Amino acid sequence: MSNNKQAKYPPLALIKTWVWMMVESKEPQIREKGRSNLINAFGSLANANTYISEQLKQSESVE
């Protein structure tokens, strides 16, 4: 079941790029595009944050 849930989300590298765009960019248009991409993919920033946190926990437990 986990694989089905994971399959509907973009790759983690792309998600990290969107987060970078939203947080680090000095350009308002780029910040908004990153935010918009995350909301479109996850439905809300809270859902995106939850997913990213889960993925980071999983990658830490593997290493």
CHARMM internal coordinates of N, CA and C (Angstrom, degrees):
IC EDIT
DIST 1 N 1 CA 1.4496
DIST 1 CA 1 C 1.5234
ANGL 1 N 1 CA 1 C 110.98
DIST 1 C 2 N 1.2866
ANGL 1 CA 1 C 2 N 117.30
DIHE 1 N 1 CA 1 C 2 N -35.78
DIST 2 N 2 CA 1.4582
ANGL 1 C 2 N 2 CA 121.45
DIHE 1 CA 1 C 2 N 2 CA 179.33
DIST 2 CA 2 C 1.5287
ANGL 2 N 2 CA 2 C 111.28
DIHE 1 C 2 N 2 CA 2 C -59.42
DIST 2 C 3 N 1.3399
ANGL 2 CA 2 C 3 N 117.05
DIHE 2 N 2 CA 2 C 3 N -38.47
DIST 3 N 3 CA 1.4520
ANGL 2 C 3 N 3 CA 120.57
DIHE 2 CA 2 C 3 N 3 CA -179.71
DIST 3 CA 3 C 1.5159
ANGL 3 N 3 CA 3 C 111.82
DIHE 2 C 3 N 3 CA 3 C -64.46
DIST 3 C 4 N 1.3350
ANGL 3 CA 3 C 4 N 117.81
DIHE 3 N 3 CA 3 C 4 N -37.76
DIST 4 N 4 CA 1.4551
ANGL 3 C 4 N 4 CA 120.97
DIHE 3 CA 3 C 4 N 4 CA 178.21
DIST 4 CA 4 C 1.5240
ANGL 4 N 4 CA 4 C 111.23
DIHE 3 C 4 N 4 CA 4 C -64.34
DIST 4 C 5 N 1.3362
ANGL 4 CA 4 C 5 N 116.46
DIHE 4 N 4 CA 4 C 5 N -43.03
DIST 5 N 5 CA 1.4607
ANGL 4 C 5 N 5 CA 120.33
DIHE 4 CA 4 C 5 N 5 CA 178.96
DIST 5 CA 5 C 1.5242
ANGL 5 N 5 CA 5 C 110.20
DIHE 4 C 5 N 5 CA 5 C -64.58
DIST 5 C 6 N 1.3059
ANGL 5 CA 5 C 6 N 116.07
DIHE 5 N 5 CA 5 C 6 N -43.04
DIST 6 N 6 CA 1.4539
ANGL 5 C 6 N 6 CA 120.78
DIHE 5 CA 5 C 6 N 6 CA -177.35
DIST 6 CA 6 C 1.5252
ANGL 6 N 6 CA 6 C 111.05
DIHE 5 C 6 N 6 CA 6 C -67.54
DIST 6 C 7 N 1.3231
ANGL 6 CA 6 C 7 N 117.65
DIHE 6 N 6 CA 6 C 7 N -33.16
DIST 7 N 7 CA 1.4553
ANGL 6 C 7 N 7 CA 121.40
DIHE 6 CA 6 C 7 N 7 CA -175.79
DIST 7 CA 7 C 1.5241
ANGL 7 N 7 CA 7 C 112.69
DIHE 6 C 7 N 7 CA 7 C -64.43
DIST 7 C 8 N 1.3331
ANGL 7 CA 7 C 8 N 117.97
DIHE 7 N 7 CA 7 C 8 N -24.87
DIST 8 N 8 CA 1.4592
ANGL 7 C 8 N 8 CA 118.62
DIHE 7 CA 7 C 8 N 8 CA -176.49
DIST 8 CA 8 C 1.5317
ANGL 8 N 8 CA 8 C 112.94
DIHE 7 C 8 N 8 CA 8 C -83.41
DIST 8 C 9 N 1.3223
ANGL 8 CA 8 C 9 N 117.15
DIHE 8 N 8 CA 8 C 9 N -7.60
DIST 9 N 9 CA 1.4629
ANGL 8 C 9 N 9 CA 120.63
DIHE 8 CA 8 C 9 N 9 CA 179.80
DIST 9 CA 9 C 1.5216
ANGL 9 N 9 CA 9 C 111.10
DIHE 8 C 9 N 9 CA 9 C -101.98
DIST 9 C 10 N 1.3347
ANGL 9 CA 9 C 10 N 117.05
DIHE 9 N 9 CA 9 C 10 N 153.05
DIST 10 N 10 CA 1.4668
ANGL 9 C 10 N 10 CA 120.67
DIHE 9 CA 9 C 10 N 10 CA 177.79
DIST 10 CA 10 C 1.5256
ANGL 10 N 10 CA 10 C 110.69
DIHE 9 C 10 N 10 CA 10 C -65.66
DIST 10 C 11 N 1.3291
ANGL 10 CA 10 C 11 N 116.74
DIHE 10 N 10 CA 10 C 11 N 164.39
DIST 11 N 11 CA 1.4683
ANGL 10 C 11 N 11 CA 120.30
DIHE 10 CA 10 C 11 N 11 CA 176.95
DIST 11 CA 11 C 1.5308
ANGL 11 N 11 CA 11 C 111.13
DIHE 10 C 11 N 11 CA 11 C -59.04
DIST 11 C 12 N 1.3223
ANGL 11 CA 11 C 12 N 115.96
DIHE 11 N 11 CA 11 C 12 N 148.06
DIST 12 N 12 CA 1.4588
ANGL 11 C 12 N 12 CA 121.40
DIHE 11 CA 11 C 12 N 12 CA -177.29
DIST 12 CA 12 C 1.5351
ANGL 12 N 12 CA 12 C 111.91
DIHE 11 C 12 N 12 CA 12 C -58.31
DIST 12 C 13 N 1.3207
ANGL 12 CA 12 C 13 N 117.58
DIHE 12 N 12 CA 12 C 13 N -36.18
DIST 13 N 13 CA 1.4714
ANGL 12 C 13 N 13 CA 120.47
DIHE 12 CA 12 C 13 N 13 CA 179.50
DIST 13 CA 13 C 1.5329
ANGL 13 N 13 CA 13 C 110.72
DIHE 12 C 13 N 13 CA 13 C -61.08
DIST 13 C 14 N 1.3163
ANGL 13 CA 13 C 14 N 117.25
DIHE 13 N 13 CA 13 C 14 N -39.44
DIST 14 N 14 CA 1.4614
ANGL 13 C 14 N 14 CA 121.12
DIHE 13 CA 13 C 14 N 14 CA 178.57
DIST 14 CA 14 C 1.5239
ANGL 14 N 14 CA 14 C 110.66
DIHE 13 C 14 N 14 CA 14 C -68.95
DIST 14 C 15 N 1.3186
ANGL 14 CA 14 C 15 N 116.02
DIHE 14 N 14 CA 14 C 15 N -40.86
DIST 15 N 15 CA 1.4622
ANGL 14 C 15 N 15 CA 120.49
DIHE 14 CA 14 C 15 N 15 CA 177.97
DIST 15 CA 15 C 1.5273
ANGL 15 N 15 CA 15 C 110.14
DIHE 14 C 15 N 15 CA 15 C -61.20
DIST 15 C 16 N 1.3327
ANGL 15 CA 15 C 16 N 116.28
DIHE 15 N 15 CA 15 C 16 N -43.51
DIST 16 N 16 CA 1.4713
ANGL 15 C 16 N 16 CA 120.42
DIHE 15 CA 15 C 16 N 16 CA 178.31
DIST 16 CA 16 C 1.5277
ANGL 16 N 16 CA 16 C 111.00
DIHE 15 C 16 N 16 CA 16 C -61.77
DIST 16 C 17 N 1.3254
ANGL 16 CA 16 C 17 N 117.12
DIHE 16 N 16 CA 16 C 17 N -36.43
DIST 17 N 17 CA 1.4651
ANGL 16 C 17 N 17 CA 121.12
DIHE 16 CA 16 C 17 N 17 CA 177.30
DIST 17 CA 17 C 1.5210
ANGL 17 N 17 CA 17 C 110.09
DIHE 16 C 17 N 17 CA 17 C -63.62
DIST 17 C 18 N 1.3145
ANGL 17 CA 17 C 18 N 117.28
DIHE 17 N 17 CA 17 C 18 N -43.91
DIST 18 N 18 CA 1.4642
ANGL 17 C 18 N 18 CA 120.63
DIHE 17 CA 17 C 18 N 18 CA 179.03
DIST 18 CA 18 C 1.5207
ANGL 18 N 18 CA 18 C 111.53
DIHE 17 C 18 N 18 CA 18 C -63.16
DIST 18 C 19 N 1.3423
ANGL 18 CA 18 C 19 N 115.94
DIHE 18 N 18 CA 18 C 19 N -40.36
DIST 19 N 19 CA 1.4706
ANGL 18 C 19 N 19 CA 119.62
DIHE 18 CA 18 C 19 N 19 CA 177.35
DIST 19 CA 19 C 1.5239
ANGL 19 N 19 CA 19 C 109.29
DIHE 18 C 19 N 19 CA 19 C -62.88
DIST 19 C 20 N 1.3272
ANGL 19 CA 19 C 20 N 117.10
DIHE 19 N 19 CA 19 C 20 N -44.83
DIST 20 N 20 CA 1.4653
ANGL 19 C 20 N 20 CA 120.36
DIHE 19 CA 19 C 20 N 20 CA 177.86
DIST 20 CA 20 C 1.5261
ANGL 20 N 20 CA 20 C 110.14
DIHE 19 C 20 N 20 CA 20 C -57.92
DIST 20 C 21 N 1.3310
ANGL 20 CA 20 C 21 N 116.35
DIHE 20 N 20 CA 20 C 21 N -45.94
DIST 21 N 21 CA 1.4636
ANGL 20 C 21 N 21 CA 120.23
DIHE 20 CA 20 C 21 N 21 CA 179.89
DIST 21 CA 21 C 1.5269
ANGL 21 N 21 CA 21 C 110.30
DIHE 20 C 21 N 21 CA 21 C -56.55
DIST 21 C 22 N 1.3058
ANGL 21 CA 21 C 22 N 116.49
DIHE 21 N 21 CA 21 C 22 N -45.11
DIST 22 N 22 CA 1.4548
ANGL 21 C 22 N 22 CA 121.82
DIHE 21 CA 21 C 22 N 22 CA -175.40
DIST 22 CA 22 C 1.5327
ANGL 22 N 22 CA 22 C 112.05
DIHE 21 C 22 N 22 CA 22 C -70.77
DIST 22 C 23 N 1.3175
ANGL 22 CA 22 C 23 N 117.30
DIHE 22 N 22 CA 22 C 23 N -35.95
DIST 23 N 23 CA 1.4612
ANGL 22 C 23 N 23 CA 121.32
DIHE 22 CA 22 C 23 N 23 CA -171.92
DIST 23 CA 23 C 1.5277
ANGL 23 N 23 CA 23 C 113.05
DIHE 22 C 23 N 23 CA 23 C -96.02
DIST 23 C 24 N 1.3128
ANGL 23 CA 23 C 24 N 117.02
DIHE 23 N 23 CA 23 C 24 N -41.10
DIST 24 N 24 CA 1.4647
ANGL 23 C 24 N 24 CA 120.51
DIHE 23 CA 23 C 24 N 24 CA -169.24
DIST 24 CA 24 C 1.5313
ANGL 24 N 24 CA 24 C 115.02
DIHE 23 C 24 N 24 CA 24 C -99.05
DIST 24 C 25 N 1.3117
ANGL 24 CA 24 C 25 N 117.58
DIHE 24 N 24 CA 24 C 25 N -25.64
DIST 25 N 25 CA 1.4610
ANGL 24 C 25 N 25 CA 119.16
DIHE 24 CA 24 C 25 N 25 CA -175.13
DIST 25 CA 25 C 1.5292
ANGL 25 N 25 CA 25 C 111.30
DIHE 24 C 25 N 25 CA 25 C -67.71
DIST 25 C 26 N 1.3034
ANGL 25 CA 25 C 26 N 114.41
DIHE 25 N 25 CA 25 C 26 N 143.90
DIST 26 N 26 CA 1.4589
ANGL 25 C 26 N 26 CA 119.97
DIHE 25 CA 25 C 26 N 26 CA 176.72
DIST 26 CA 26 C 1.5364
ANGL 26 N 26 CA 26 C 111.64
DIHE 25 C 26 N 26 CA 26 C -90.63
DIST 26 C 27 N 1.3155
ANGL 26 CA 26 C 27 N 116.46
DIHE 26 N 26 CA 26 C 27 N -9.82
DIST 27 N 27 CA 1.4574
ANGL 26 C 27 N 27 CA 121.80
DIHE 26 CA 26 C 27 N 27 CA -179.37
DIST 27 CA 27 C 1.5365
ANGL 27 N 27 CA 27 C 110.75
DIHE 26 C 27 N 27 CA 27 C -89.84
DIST 27 C 28 N 1.3261
ANGL 27 CA 27 C 28 N 117.74
DIHE 27 N 27 CA 27 C 28 N 120.64
DIST 28 N 28 CA 1.4725
ANGL 27 C 28 N 28 CA 120.32
DIHE 27 CA 27 C 28 N 28 CA -179.12
DIST 28 CA 28 C 1.5334
ANGL 28 N 28 CA 28 C 113.68
DIHE 27 C 28 N 28 CA 28 C -56.65
DIST 28 C 29 N 1.3266
ANGL 28 CA 28 C 29 N 117.43
DIHE 28 N 28 CA 28 C 29 N -37.01
DIST 29 N 29 CA 1.4717
ANGL 28 C 29 N 29 CA 120.28
DIHE 28 CA 28 C 29 N 29 CA -178.76
DIST 29 CA 29 C 1.5229
ANGL 29 N 29 CA 29 C 110.52
DIHE 28 C 29 N 29 CA 29 C -66.51
DIST 29 C 30 N 1.3198
ANGL 29 CA 29 C 30 N 117.05
DIHE 29 N 29 CA 29 C 30 N -37.92
DIST 30 N 30 CA 1.4628
ANGL 29 C 30 N 30 CA 120.71
DIHE 29 CA 29 C 30 N 30 CA 179.71
DIST 30 CA 30 C 1.5232
ANGL 30 N 30 CA 30 C 109.93
DIHE 29 C 30 N 30 CA 30 C -71.09
DIST 30 C 31 N 1.3252
ANGL 30 CA 30 C 31 N 117.32
DIHE 30 N 30 CA 30 C 31 N -41.46
DIST 31 N 31 CA 1.4689
ANGL 30 C 31 N 31 CA 120.80
DIHE 30 CA 30 C 31 N 31 CA 176.67
DIST 31 CA 31 C 1.5183
ANGL 31 N 31 CA 31 C 110.25
DIHE 30 C 31 N 31 CA 31 C -58.33
DIST 31 C 32 N 1.3221
ANGL 31 CA 31 C 32 N 116.62
DIHE 31 N 31 CA 31 C 32 N -46.06
DIST 32 N 32 CA 1.4646
ANGL 31 C 32 N 32 CA 120.87
DIHE 31 CA 31 C 32 N 32 CA -178.91
DIST 32 CA 32 C 1.5285
ANGL 32 N 32 CA 32 C 111.34
DIHE 31 C 32 N 32 CA 32 C -66.04
DIST 32 C 33 N 1.3248
ANGL 32 CA 32 C 33 N 117.71
DIHE 32 N 32 CA 32 C 33 N -37.61
DIST 33 N 33 CA 1.4694
ANGL 32 C 33 N 33 CA 120.63
DIHE 32 CA 32 C 33 N 33 CA 178.99
DIST 33 CA 33 C 1.5280
ANGL 33 N 33 CA 33 C 110.73
DIHE 32 C 33 N 33 CA 33 C -65.01
DIST 33 C 34 N 1.3249
ANGL 33 CA 33 C 34 N 117.62
DIHE 33 N 33 CA 33 C 34 N -42.33
DIST 34 N 34 CA 1.4651
ANGL 33 C 34 N 34 CA 120.64
DIHE 33 CA 33 C 34 N 34 CA 176.68
DIST 34 CA 34 C 1.5133
ANGL 34 N 34 CA 34 C 111.04
DIHE 33 C 34 N 34 CA 34 C -61.14
DIST 34 C 35 N 1.3215
ANGL 34 CA 34 C 35 N 116.38
DIHE 34 N 34 CA 34 C 35 N -45.22
DIST 35 N 35 CA 1.4717
ANGL 34 C 35 N 35 CA 121.95
DIHE 34 CA 34 C 35 N 35 CA 178.86
DIST 35 CA 35 C 1.5244
ANGL 35 N 35 CA 35 C 110.30
DIHE 34 C 35 N 35 CA 35 C -61.80
DIST 35 C 36 N 1.2990
ANGL 35 CA 35 C 36 N 116.52
DIHE 35 N 35 CA 35 C 36 N -46.22
DIST 36 N 36 CA 1.4559
ANGL 35 C 36 N 36 CA 122.11
DIHE 35 CA 35 C 36 N 36 CA -179.57
DIST 36 CA 36 C 1.5342
ANGL 36 N 36 CA 36 C 111.38
DIHE 35 C 36 N 36 CA 36 C -61.75
DIST 36 C 37 N 1.3291
ANGL 36 CA 36 C 37 N 116.66
DIHE 36 N 36 CA 36 C 37 N -42.98
DIST 37 N 37 CA 1.4647
ANGL 36 C 37 N 37 CA 120.52
DIHE 36 CA 36 C 37 N 37 CA 179.57
DIST 37 CA 37 C 1.5297
ANGL 37 N 37 CA 37 C 111.02
DIHE 36 C 37 N 37 CA 37 C -62.24
DIST 37 C 38 N 1.3289
ANGL 37 CA 37 C 38 N 116.85
DIHE 37 N 37 CA 37 C 38 N -42.46
DIST 38 N 38 CA 1.4669
ANGL 37 C 38 N 38 CA 120.43
DIHE 37 CA 37 C 38 N 38 CA 178.82
DIST 38 CA 38 C 1.5279
ANGL 38 N 38 CA 38 C 111.24
DIHE 37 C 38 N 38 CA 38 C -63.88
DIST 38 C 39 N 1.3205
ANGL 38 CA 38 C 39 N 116.39
DIHE 38 N 38 CA 38 C 39 N -44.56
DIST 39 N 39 CA 1.4691
ANGL 38 C 39 N 39 CA 120.01
DIHE 38 CA 38 C 39 N 39 CA 179.64
DIST 39 CA 39 C 1.5227
ANGL 39 N 39 CA 39 C 110.67
DIHE 38 C 39 N 39 CA 39 C -64.87
DIST 39 C 40 N 1.3186
ANGL 39 CA 39 C 40 N 117.56
DIHE 39 N 39 CA 39 C 40 N -41.15
DIST 40 N 40 CA 1.4701
ANGL 39 C 40 N 40 CA 120.34
DIHE 39 CA 39 C 40 N 40 CA 178.70
DIST 40 CA 40 C 1.5186
ANGL 40 N 40 CA 40 C 111.90
DIHE 39 C 40 N 40 CA 40 C -63.48
DIST 40 C 41 N 1.3250
ANGL 40 CA 40 C 41 N 117.31
DIHE 40 N 40 CA 40 C 41 N -36.74
DIST 41 N 41 CA 1.4601
ANGL 40 C 41 N 41 CA 121.36
DIHE 40 CA 40 C 41 N 41 CA -177.42
DIST 41 CA 41 C 1.5258
ANGL 41 N 41 CA 41 C 112.56
DIHE 40 C 41 N 41 CA 41 C -78.54
DIST 41 C 42 N 1.3400
ANGL 41 CA 41 C 42 N 117.02
DIHE 41 N 41 CA 41 C 42 N -33.54
DIST 42 N 42 CA 1.4609
ANGL 41 C 42 N 42 CA 120.63
DIHE 41 CA 41 C 42 N 42 CA -171.51
DIST 42 CA 42 C 1.5201
ANGL 42 N 42 CA 42 C 114.45
DIHE 41 C 42 N 42 CA 42 C -116.67
DIST 42 C 43 N 1.3041
ANGL 42 CA 42 C 43 N 118.47
DIHE 42 N 42 CA 42 C 43 N -11.43
DIST 43 N 43 CA 1.4583
ANGL 42 C 43 N 43 CA 121.26
DIHE 42 CA 42 C 43 N 43 CA -178.49
DIST 43 CA 43 C 1.5130
ANGL 43 N 43 CA 43 C 113.26
DIHE 42 C 43 N 43 CA 43 C 91.75
DIST 43 C 44 N 1.3306
ANGL 43 CA 43 C 44 N 117.01
DIHE 43 N 43 CA 43 C 44 N -27.15
DIST 44 N 44 CA 1.4681
ANGL 43 C 44 N 44 CA 121.77
DIHE 43 CA 43 C 44 N 44 CA 177.08
DIST 44 CA 44 C 1.5191
ANGL 44 N 44 CA 44 C 108.98
DIHE 43 C 44 N 44 CA 44 C -164.56
DIST 44 C 45 N 1.3208
ANGL 44 CA 44 C 45 N 115.77
DIHE 44 N 44 CA 44 C 45 N 161.41
DIST 45 N 45 CA 1.4580
ANGL 44 C 45 N 45 CA 119.78
DIHE 44 CA 44 C 45 N 45 CA 176.23
DIST 45 CA 45 C 1.5325
ANGL 45 N 45 CA 45 C 110.85
DIHE 44 C 45 N 45 CA 45 C -67.94
DIST 45 C 46 N 1.3292
ANGL 45 CA 45 C 46 N 116.83
DIHE 45 N 45 CA 45 C 46 N -32.02
DIST 46 N 46 CA 1.4684
ANGL 45 C 46 N 46 CA 120.13
DIHE 45 CA 45 C 46 N 46 CA 178.01
DIST 46 CA 46 C 1.5284
ANGL 46 N 46 CA 46 C 110.48
DIHE 45 C 46 N 46 CA 46 C -63.01
DIST 46 C 47 N 1.3229
ANGL 46 CA 46 C 47 N 117.77
DIHE 46 N 46 CA 46 C 47 N -42.91
DIST 47 N 47 CA 1.4662
ANGL 46 C 47 N 47 CA 120.94
DIHE 46 CA 46 C 47 N 47 CA 177.71
DIST 47 CA 47 C 1.5239
ANGL 47 N 47 CA 47 C 110.87
DIHE 46 C 47 N 47 CA 47 C -64.80
DIST 47 C 48 N 1.3306
ANGL 47 CA 47 C 48 N 116.82
DIHE 47 N 47 CA 47 C 48 N -40.05
DIST 48 N 48 CA 1.4623
ANGL 47 C 48 N 48 CA 120.93
DIHE 47 CA 47 C 48 N 48 CA 177.45
DIST 48 CA 48 C 1.5249
ANGL 48 N 48 CA 48 C 109.93
DIHE 47 C 48 N 48 CA 48 C -61.54
DIST 48 C 49 N 1.3156
ANGL 48 CA 48 C 49 N 117.00
DIHE 48 N 48 CA 48 C 49 N -44.85
DIST 49 N 49 CA 1.4578
ANGL 48 C 49 N 49 CA 121.64
DIHE 48 CA 48 C 49 N 49 CA -179.93
DIST 49 CA 49 C 1.5256
ANGL 49 N 49 CA 49 C 111.17
DIHE 48 C 49 N 49 CA 49 C -61.35
DIST 49 C 50 N 1.3172
ANGL 49 CA 49 C 50 N 116.70
DIHE 49 N 49 CA 49 C 50 N -43.10
DIST 50 N 50 CA 1.4635
ANGL 49 C 50 N 50 CA 121.00
DIHE 49 CA 49 C 50 N 50 CA 178.73
DIST 50 CA 50 C 1.5246
ANGL 50 N 50 CA 50 C 110.54
DIHE 49 C 50 N 50 CA 50 C -61.42
DIST 50 C 51 N 1.3134
ANGL 50 CA 50 C 51 N 116.21
DIHE 50 N 50 CA 50 C 51 N -46.91
DIST 51 N 51 CA 1.4712
ANGL 50 C 51 N 51 CA 120.56
DIHE 50 CA 50 C 51 N 51 CA -179.20
DIST 51 CA 51 C 1.5255
ANGL 51 N 51 CA 51 C 110.95
DIHE 50 C 51 N 51 CA 51 C -62.24
DIST 51 C 52 N 1.3228
ANGL 51 CA 51 C 52 N 117.14
DIHE 51 N 51 CA 51 C 52 N -46.49
DIST 52 N 52 CA 1.4615
ANGL 51 C 52 N 52 CA 121.29
DIHE 51 CA 51 C 52 N 52 CA -179.13
DIST 52 CA 52 C 1.5283
ANGL 52 N 52 CA 52 C 110.09
DIHE 51 C 52 N 52 CA 52 C -62.17
DIST 52 C 53 N 1.3172
ANGL 52 CA 52 C 53 N 117.04
DIHE 52 N 52 CA 52 C 53 N -43.53
DIST 53 N 53 CA 1.4714
ANGL 52 C 53 N 53 CA 120.90
DIHE 52 CA 52 C 53 N 53 CA 178.64
DIST 53 CA 53 C 1.5221
ANGL 53 N 53 CA 53 C 110.79
DIHE 52 C 53 N 53 CA 53 C -60.13
DIST 53 C 54 N 1.3279
ANGL 53 CA 53 C 54 N 117.35
DIHE 53 N 53 CA 53 C 54 N -43.36
DIST 54 N 54 CA 1.4656
ANGL 53 C 54 N 54 CA 121.24
DIHE 53 CA 53 C 54 N 54 CA 178.60
DIST 54 CA 54 C 1.5266
ANGL 54 N 54 CA 54 C 110.98
DIHE 53 C 54 N 54 CA 54 C -62.64
DIST 54 C 55 N 1.3224
ANGL 54 CA 54 C 55 N 116.02
DIHE 54 N 54 CA 54 C 55 N -42.69
DIST 55 N 55 CA 1.4662
ANGL 54 C 55 N 55 CA 119.84
DIHE 54 CA 54 C 55 N 55 CA -179.40
DIST 55 CA 55 C 1.5316
ANGL 55 N 55 CA 55 C 111.43
DIHE 54 C 55 N 55 CA 55 C -65.54
DIST 55 C 56 N 1.3134
ANGL 55 CA 55 C 56 N 116.48
DIHE 55 N 55 CA 55 C 56 N -39.68
DIST 56 N 56 CA 1.4641
ANGL 55 C 56 N 56 CA 120.10
DIHE 55 CA 55 C 56 N 56 CA 179.26
DIST 56 CA 56 C 1.5241
ANGL 56 N 56 CA 56 C 110.95
DIHE 55 C 56 N 56 CA 56 C -66.90
DIST 56 C 57 N 1.3261
ANGL 56 CA 56 C 57 N 117.41
DIHE 56 N 56 CA 56 C 57 N -38.92
DIST 57 N 57 CA 1.4704
ANGL 56 C 57 N 57 CA 120.91
DIHE 56 CA 56 C 57 N 57 CA 177.40
DIST 57 CA 57 C 1.5176
ANGL 57 N 57 CA 57 C 110.34
DIHE 56 C 57 N 57 CA 57 C -63.44
DIST 57 C 58 N 1.3328
ANGL 57 CA 57 C 58 N 116.59
DIHE 57 N 57 CA 57 C 58 N -41.95
DIST 58 N 58 CA 1.4534
ANGL 57 C 58 N 58 CA 120.52
DIHE 57 CA 57 C 58 N 58 CA 179.63
DIST 58 CA 58 C 1.5259
ANGL 58 N 58 CA 58 C 111.10
DIHE 57 C 58 N 58 CA 58 C -64.68
DIST 58 C 59 N 1.3310
ANGL 58 CA 58 C 59 N 116.86
DIHE 58 N 58 CA 58 C 59 N -41.71
DIST 59 N 59 CA 1.4656
ANGL 58 C 59 N 59 CA 119.14
DIHE 58 CA 58 C 59 N 59 CA -178.73
DIST 59 CA 59 C 1.5273
ANGL 59 N 59 CA 59 C 110.97
DIHE 58 C 59 N 59 CA 59 C -69.79
DIST 59 C 60 N 1.3379
ANGL 59 CA 59 C 60 N 118.22
DIHE 59 N 59 CA 59 C 60 N -31.36
DIST 60 N 60 CA 1.4641
ANGL 59 C 60 N 60 CA 121.11
DIHE 59 CA 59 C 60 N 60 CA 177.05
DIST 60 CA 60 C 1.5156
ANGL 60 N 60 CA 60 C 110.78
DIHE 59 C 60 N 60 CA 60 C -69.53
DIST 60 C 61 N 1.3175
ANGL 60 CA 60 C 61 N 117.94
DIHE 60 N 60 CA 60 C 61 N -36.76
DIST 61 N 61 CA 1.4615
ANGL 60 C 61 N 61 CA 120.57
DIHE 60 CA 60 C 61 N 61 CA -178.98
DIST 61 CA 61 C 1.5274
ANGL 61 N 61 CA 61 C 111.27
DIHE 60 C 61 N 61 CA 61 C -72.85
DIST 61 C 62 N 1.3256
ANGL 61 CA 61 C 62 N 118.47
DIHE 61 N 61 CA 61 C 62 N -23.25
DIST 62 N 62 CA 1.4528
ANGL 61 C 62 N 62 CA 122.83
DIHE 61 CA 61 C 62 N 62 CA 178.57
DIST 62 CA 62 C 1.5231
ANGL 62 N 62 CA 62 C 110.14
DIHE 61 C 62 N 62 CA 62 C -78.19
DIST 62 C 63 N 1.3084
ANGL 62 CA 62 C 63 N 117.14
DIHE 62 N 62 CA 62 C 63 N -37.28
DIST 63 N 63 CA 1.4675
ANGL 62 C 63 N 63 CA 121.54
DIHE 62 CA 62 C 63 N 63 CA -177.30
DIST 63 CA 63 C 1.4514
ANGL 63 N 63 CA 63 C 110.51
DIHE 62 C 63 N 63 CA 63 C -76.50
END
COOR INIT
IC SEED 1 N 1 CA 1 C
IC BUILD
